[in-house]
Amino acid sequence: MGIEIREYRPEDEQEWMRVHAVIMSISHAWNYTIQERPPYEGHEATKLVAVADGKIVGLTDAQYENEPGELCFLKDSRGGYVLELGRLPEYAGHNIGKLLIDATVEDAKKKGFHRLEYWTQDRRAQRYYARLGLNEIGRHYRFRMRAPKEVNEFMGKHFIATEYLYCCCLPEEWPNVKEKFEILQKHPLEPHICIGFEIRF
């Protein structure tokens, strides 16, 4: 089976959204669902799809910084932040992820960029990036917690109710945070460790 990597086209939107939804349903990489294709206004972007048998089976998006540190964790130079990368589960074993990464690197080079950052909460994706030899650049916990009484009281003064807070902390602070605050543990709001990887070229 042949896999073609090509640029996203406006007429792909409906199919892109369907594929994105399927990928998102089996991954912990996203914190929210989307109902519209991100436009990345004000930024250069790489938007690619993988096509097999005449249909989209994988996708990736990278958004590029106008200034160092605007989107990426590392601030030594302008980089590309990869917001989307995935493929349909039935197309496992066809090297689609690597093909999309390689094509993104080539497009980034053409645009004058020399590094990409990939951040993910999904354990399978973390293992995948490590197997590819990407350099780990950071990690943190992402979690939801019940707001402390003083926060609820402050927000209540402004007629705002707080369901929960969405937070992050460094791994070394995680034991203290768990001990001090009420962390939400049940799916789909359970904590995840988010790991960042980088490619330089």
VOBA-1610 file (N, C-alpha, C; in pm, whole numbers, padded with zeros to 5 digits, always signed):
BEGIN
Met+00085-00120+00000Met+00000+00000+00000Met+00089+00124+00000Gly+00062+00216-00092Gly+00140+00338-00099Gly+00083+00447-00009Ile+00172+00521+00056Ile+00134+00634+00141Ile+00187+00762+00076Glu+00099+00856+00052Glu+00138+00986-00003Glu+00127+01091+00107Ile+00232+01172+00122Ile+00229+01285+00214Ile+00215+01411+00129Arg+00110+01487+00156Arg+00088+01609+00078Arg+00036+01719+00169Glu+00035+01841+00115Glu-00017+01954+00191Glu-00169+01942+00209Tyr-00214+01988+00322Tyr-00358+01997+00348Tyr-00421+02096+00250Arg-00542+02065+00205Arg-00617+02153+00115Arg-00748+02193+00181Pro-00801+02310+00151Pro-00928+02352+00213Pro-01040+02250+00195Glu-01042+02181+00082Glu-01150+02084+00059Glu-01133+01957+00144Asp-01020+01946+00217Asp-00997+01832+00306Asp-01066+01848+00441Glu-01121+01966+00469Glu-01158+01999+00607Glu-01252+01896+00671Gln-01358+01858+00604Gln-01454+01766+00665Gln-01389+01631+00695Glu-01312+01579+00601Glu-01246+01451+00623Glu-01138+01464+00729Trp-01064+01576+00728Trp-00962+01601+00829Trp-01022+01600+00969Met-01136+01666+00985Met-01201+01672+01115Met-01244+01531+01161Arg-01293+01449+01070Arg-01334+01314+01105Arg-01215+01232+01150Val-01105+01238+01075Val-00984+01163+01110Val-00928+01213+01243His-00926+01343+01261His-00878+01402+01386His-00960+01350+01505Ala-01090+01343+01489Ala-01177+01297+01598Ala-01149+01151+01634Val-01126+01068+01534Val-01096+00927+01561Val-00963+00915+01635Ile-00862+00987+01589Ile-00731+00983+01654Ile-00742+01032+01798Met-00813+01141+01817Met-00827+01201+01949Met-00897+01106+02047Ser-00989+01024+01997Ser-01067+00936+02084Ser-00984+00824+02144Ile-00866+00796+02087Ile-00783+00687+02137Ile-00651+00737+02194Ser-00639+00868+02215Ser-00514+00927+02262Ser-00540+01017+02382His-00438+01030+02466His-00442+01125+02577His-00366+01253+02542Ala-00337+01274+02416Ala-00254+01388+02377Ala-00328+01521+02385Trp-00461+01521+02377Trp-00537+01645+02372Trp-00609+01673+02503Asn-00623+01801+02535Asn-00696+01843+02655Asn-00838+01885+02625Tyr-00873+01899+02499Tyr-01005+01950+02461Tyr-01037+01901+02321Thr-01164+01904+02287Thr-01205+01870+02152Thr-01221+01997+02069Ile-01212+01983+01939Ile-01231+02097+01849Ile-01342+02066+01750Gln-01411+02169+01708Gln-01518+02155+01609Gln-01486+02230+01480Glu-01372+02299+01479Glu-01327+02371+01360Glu-01179+02349+01338Arg-01138+02350+01213Arg-00997+02335+01178Arg-00920+02457+01225Pro-00812+02441+01307Pro-00735+02557+01353Pro-00674+02635+01236Pro-00688+02769+01235Pro-00635+02848+01123Pro-00491+02893+01141Tyr-00441+02898+01265Tyr-00305+02945+01296Tyr-00279+03085+01242Glu-00374+03173+01265Glu-00365+03309+01212Glu-00244+03382+01269Gly-00177+03456+01182Gly-00062+03535+01223Gly+00067+03456+01234His+00065+03330+01194His+00184+03246+01202His+00201+03164+01075Glu+00324+03138+01040Glu+00350+03039+00937Glu+00317+02902+00995Ala+00280+02810+00909Ala+00243+02677+00956Ala+00273+02573+00849Thr+00297+02452+00896Thr+00303+02334+00810Thr+00177+02254+00838Lys+00102+02222+00733Lys-00021+02144+00749Lys-00016+02032+00644Leu+00005+01910+00692Leu+00022+01797+00602Leu-00077+01686+00634Val-00108+01606+00534Val-00190+01487+00553Val-00123+01368+00487Ala-00149+01250+00543Ala-00106+01125+00481Ala-00227+01065+00412Val-00210+01024+00289Val-00321+00971+00209Val-00289+00829+00165Ala-00385+00739+00182Ala-00374+00602+00134Ala-00509+00560+00079Asp-00508+00490-00029Asp-00632+00443-00091Asp-00729+00559-00118Gly-00673+00676-00148Gly-00755+00791-00183Gly-00819+00863-00066Lys-00780+00829+00058Lys-00841+00895+00173Lys-00735+00934+00275Ile-00768+01033+00357Ile-00676+01079+00460Ile-00670+00976+00572Val-00547+00935+00608Val-00530+00836+00713Val-00438+00887+00825Gly-00379+01004+00805Gly-00291+01063+00906Gly-00279+01211+00883Leu-00229+01282+00984Leu-00221+01428+00973Leu-00116+01483+01068Thr-00068+01601+01037Thr+00021+01674+01127Thr+00013+01823+01097Asp+00024+01902+01204Asp+00029+02049+01193Asp+00145+02099+01279Ala+00219+02195+01228Ala+00321+02265+01308Ala+00298+02415+01290Gln+00303+02487+01398Gln+00288+02633+01397Gln+00422+02693+01436Tyr+00465+02797+01362Tyr+00599+02851+01381Tyr+00597+02984+01455Glu+00698+03003+01538Glu+00708+03123+01619Glu+00748+03245+01538Asn+00693+03358+01577Asn+00740+03486+01524Asn+00858+03537+01607Glu+00860+03502+01736Glu+00968+03539+01826Glu+01004+03417+01910Pro+01132+03398+01944Pro+01170+03283+02027Pro+01093+03282+02160Gly+01043+03166+02197Gly+00971+03151+02322Gly+00823+03184+02315Glu+00776+03226+02199Glu+00634+03261+02185Glu+00544+03139+02199Leu+00586+03026+02142Leu+00507+02903+02145Leu+00583+02787+02206Cys+00713+02785+02188Cys+00796+02672+02227Cys+00853+02689+02367Phe+00897+02580+02424Phe+00959+02578+02556Phe+01099+02637+02551Leu+01179+02592+02456Leu+01315+02644+02442Leu+01312+02779+02371Lys+01402+02867+02411Lys+01395+03007+02365Lys+01522+03054+02295Asp+01610+02962+02259Asp+01737+03004+02199Asp+01721+03045+02053Ser+01613+03001+01988Ser+01587+03038+01849Ser+01439+03014+01819Arg+01391+03070+01708Arg+01252+03047+01671Arg+01234+02901+01632Gly+01128+02842+01681Gly+01103+02702+01652Gly+00962+02678+01602Gly+00934+02552+01574Gly+00800+02510+01535Gly+00740+02424+01644Tyr+00618+02455+01682Tyr+00546+02378+01783Tyr+00448+02287+01711Val+00465+02156+01727Val+00380+02060+01656Val+00255+02035+01739Leu+00142+02081+01689Leu+00016+02071+01762Leu-00060+01943+01731Glu-00038+01887+01614Glu-00113+01769+01571Glu-00018+01669+01507Leu-00030+01543+01547Leu+00038+01433+01478Leu-00035+01305+01514Gly-00080+01234+01413Gly-00147+01107+01440Gly-00190+01039+01312Arg-00233+00912+01328Arg-00285+00836+01214Arg-00395+00745+01263Leu-00479+00703+01172Leu-00588+00613+01207Leu-00532+00481+01259Pro-00595+00422+01360Pro-00540+00300+01421Pro-00528+00183+01325Glu-00618+00175+01228Glu-00612+00063+01135Glu-00495+00073+01037Tyr-00423+00185+01039Tyr-00307+00202+00951Tyr-00177+00196+01029Ala-00178+00131+01144Ala-00055+00108+01219Ala+00040+00019+01137Gly+00169+00041+01156Gly+00268-00044+01090Gly+00308+00001+00951His+00261+00117+00908His+00295+00166+00774His+00390+00286+00777Asn+00451+00312+00895Asn+00553+00417+00907Asn+00497+00558+00882Ile+00368+00576+00902Ile+00304+00704+00869Ile+00355+00816+00959Gly+00372+00788+01089Gly+00421+00892+01179Gly+00557+00945+01137Lys+00649+00856+01106Lys+00784+00896+01065Lys+00781+00970+00932Leu+00698+00926+00839Leu+00686+00997+00712Leu+00635+01140+00733Leu+00538+01157+00823Leu+00485+01291+00850Leu+00589+01378+00920Ile+00663+01320+01014Ile+00769+01395+01082Ile+00876+01439+00982Asp+00921+01347+00899Asp+01025+01381+00800Asp+00978+01489+00705Ala+00854+01481+00661Ala+00800+01582+00569Ala+00788+01718+00638Thr+00754+01717+00768Thr+00746+01841+00844Thr+00884+01905+00857Val+00985+01824+00883Val+01123+01875+00891Val+01161+01943+00760Glu+01132+01879+00649Glu+01168+01937+00518Glu+01095+02068+00493Asp+00968+02074+00529Asp+00891+02197+00510Asp+00942+02307+00603Ala+00977+02270+00726Ala+01031+02369+00819Ala+01161+02428+00766Lys+01246+02345+00711Lys+01371+02393+00652Lys+01344+02496+00542Lys+01248+02466+00455Lys+01214+02559+00347Lys+01168+02693+00400Lys+01104+02692+00517Lys+01053+02814+00578Lys+01159+02885+00663Gly+01278+02826+00673Gly+01386+02889+00746Gly+01395+02854+00893Phe+01329+02746+00934Phe+01333+02704+01074Phe+01422+02581+01086His+01477+02563+01207His+01576+02456+01226His+01549+02370+01349Arg+01428+02380+01404Arg+01394+02291+01514Arg+01242+02280+01529Leu+01199+02166+01582Leu+01058+02139+01609Leu+01045+02084+01750Glu+00937+02121+01820Glu+00907+02065+01951Glu+00778+01983+01944Tyr+00784+01863+02002Tyr+00671+01773+02013Tyr+00643+01751+02162Trp+00525+01791+02209Trp+00486+01770+02348Trp+00364+01678+02352Thr+00366+01582+02444Thr+00253+01490+02451Thr+00234+01435+02591Gln+00107+01411+02626Gln+00070+01342+02749Gln+00046+01194+02726Asp+00043+01152+02600Asp+00009+01015+02566Asp+00132+00925+02580Arg+00120+00819+02659Arg+00237+00734+02687Arg+00288+00663+02563Arg+00198+00620+02477Arg+00243+00554+02354Arg+00322+00651+02267Ala+00274+00775+02258Ala+00346+00876+02179Ala+00482+00907+02242Gln+00487+00912+02374Gln+00614+00938+02441Gln+00716+00828+02409Arg+00671+00703+02415Arg+00761+00592+02382Arg+00803+00598+02235Tyr+00710+00639+02149Tyr+00740+00647+02006Tyr+00848+00751+01979Tyr+00834+00871+02036Tyr+00934+00975+02015Tyr+01070+00931+02070Ala+01070+00864+02184Ala+01196+00815+02240Ala+01261+00712+02147Arg+01180+00621+02090Arg+01234+00521+01997Arg+01295+00586+01874Leu+01237+00697+01831Leu+01290+00767+01714Leu+01418+00842+01745Gly+01451+00853+01873Gly+01574+00921+01910Gly+01560+01071+01931Leu+01437+01121+01944Leu+01419+01263+01971Leu+01470+01295+02111Asn+01526+01413+02127Asn+01582+01455+02255Asn+01471+01505+02348Glu+01468+01453+02470Glu+01373+01504+02568Glu+01421+01639+02618Ile+01329+01737+02624Ile+01366+01873+02666Ile+01295+01919+02792Gly+01199+01843+02839Gly+01129+01884+02961Gly+01010+01794+02989Arg+00960+01804+03112Arg+00839+01731+03148Arg+00771+01802+03264His+00641+01785+03271His+00561+01841+03380His+00432+01762+03392Tyr+00371+01770+03509Tyr+00241+01708+03530Tyr+00131+01806+03491Arg+00027+01754+03426Arg-00093+01831+03396Arg-00209+01763+03468Phe-00288+01840+03543Phe-00388+01780+03628Phe-00501+01878+03657Arg-00614+01822+03702Arg-00727+01901+03750Arg-00737+01885+03901Met-00774+01991+03969Met-00789+01985+04115Met-00907+02070+04159Arg-00964+02032+04273Arg-01068+02113+04334Arg-01007+02243+04382Ala-01077+02353+04359Ala-01025+02481+04403Ala-01023+02490+04555Pro-00915+02541+04614Pro-00913+02563+04759Pro-01023+02660+04801Lys-01060+02653+04927Lys-01168+02736+04980Lys-01146+02884+04952Glu-01023+02931+04970Glu-00996+03074+04950Glu-01014+03116+04804Val-00984+03024+04711Val-01006+03054+04569Val-01155+03060+04539Asn-01230+02963+04591Asn-01375+02963+04571Asn-01439+03089+04628Glu-01394+03131+04744Glu-01449+03251+04805Glu-01417+03375+04724Phe-01294+03384+04677Phe-01255+03499+04594Phe-01336+03504+04466Met-01348+03390+04395Met-01422+03386+04270Met-01570+03414+04295Gly-01622+03363+04408Gly-01762+03385+04441Gly-01797+03531+04459Lys-01701+03609+04506Lys-01723+03753+04519Lys-01748+03820+04384His-01704+03755+04279His-01722+03806+04142His-01829+03726+04068Phe-01909+03651+04145Phe-02021+03573+04090Phe-01976+03467+03991Ile-01860+03410+04020Ile-01804+03304+03936Ile-01792+03176+04018Ala-01852+03069+03968Ala-01838+02938+04032Ala-01718+02864+03971Thr-01652+02784+04052Thr-01536+02710+04005Thr-01564+02561+04012Glu-01567+02494+03897Glu-01587+02349+03895Glu-01458+02278+03934Tyr-01349+02313+03866Tyr-01217+02265+03903Tyr-01113+02355+03837Leu-00989+02344+03880Leu-00879+02419+03822Leu-00795+02325+03737Tyr-00751+02373+03622Tyr-00662+02296+03537Tyr-00522+02350+03557Cys-00431+02266+03601Cys-00301+02313+03651Cys-00186+02229+03595Cys-00065+02277+03619Cys+00054+02199+03588Cys+00161+02227+03693Cys+00253+02133+03709Cys+00364+02152+03802Cys+00480+02064+03759Leu+00598+02096+03809Leu+00716+02016+03779Leu+00710+01882+03853Pro+00773+01779+03798Pro+00767+01646+03862Pro+00813+01647+04007Glu+00915+01728+04039Glu+00965+01728+04177Glu+00866+01790+04275Glu+00769+01868+04224Glu+00667+01929+04310Glu+00542+01842+04322Trp+00531+01739+04237Trp+00410+01659+04230Trp+00373+01592+04363Pro+00467+01529+04436Pro+00428+01468+04563Pro+00368+01568+04663Asn+00425+01687+04669Asn+00374+01790+04759Asn+00235+01838+04716Val+00217+01854+04585Val+00087+01898+04532Val-00021+01795+04564Lys+00010+01666+04541Lys-00088+01560+04570Lys-00126+01556+04717Glu-00030+01584+04803Glu-00057+01580+04947Glu-00139+01699+04993Lys-00118+01814+04929Lys-00179+01938+04977Lys-00316+01966+04917Phe-00342+01918+04794Phe-00464+01955+04723Phe-00544+01831+04684Glu-00672+01852+04653Glu-00761+01744+04610Glu-00752+01730+04459Ile-00676+01631+04415Ile-00652+01608+04272Ile-00762+01518+04216Leu-00818+01554+04102Leu-00917+01470+04036Leu-00846+01351+03971Gln-00893+01232+03998Gln-00822+01111+03956Gln-00898+01027+03854Lys-01028+01049+03839Lys-01108+00960+03754Lys-01107+01007+03608His-01103+00909+03519His-01110+00935+03376His-01238+01011+03342Pro-01234+01114+03256Pro-01123+01155+03171Pro-01039+01269+03227Leu-01049+01295+03357Leu-00980+01410+03416Leu-00858+01369+03497Glu-00811+01248+03481Glu-00698+01201+03558Glu-00569+01274+03520Pro-00471+01280+03612Pro-00344+01348+03582Pro-00264+01273+03476His-00183+01349+03404His-00090+01291+03307His+00042+01366+03315Ile+00149+01295+03289Ile+00278+01363+03276Ile+00299+01397+03129Cys+00332+01522+03103Cys+00353+01570+02966Cys+00503+01581+02942Ile+00550+01522+02833Ile+00692+01520+02802Ile+00716+01591+02668Gly+00818+01675+02667Gly+00854+01747+02545Gly+00977+01686+02479Phe+00973+01677+02347Phe+01084+01627+02267Phe+01117+01729+02160Glu+01242+01726+02114Glu+01285+01822+02012Glu+01363+01753+01902Ile+01346+01804+01780Ile+01430+01767+01665Ile+01501+01895+01621Arg+01631+01888+01603Arg+01707+01999+01544Arg+01766+01952+01412Phe+01773+02043+01315Phe+01821+02005+01181Phe+01882+02125+01112
//
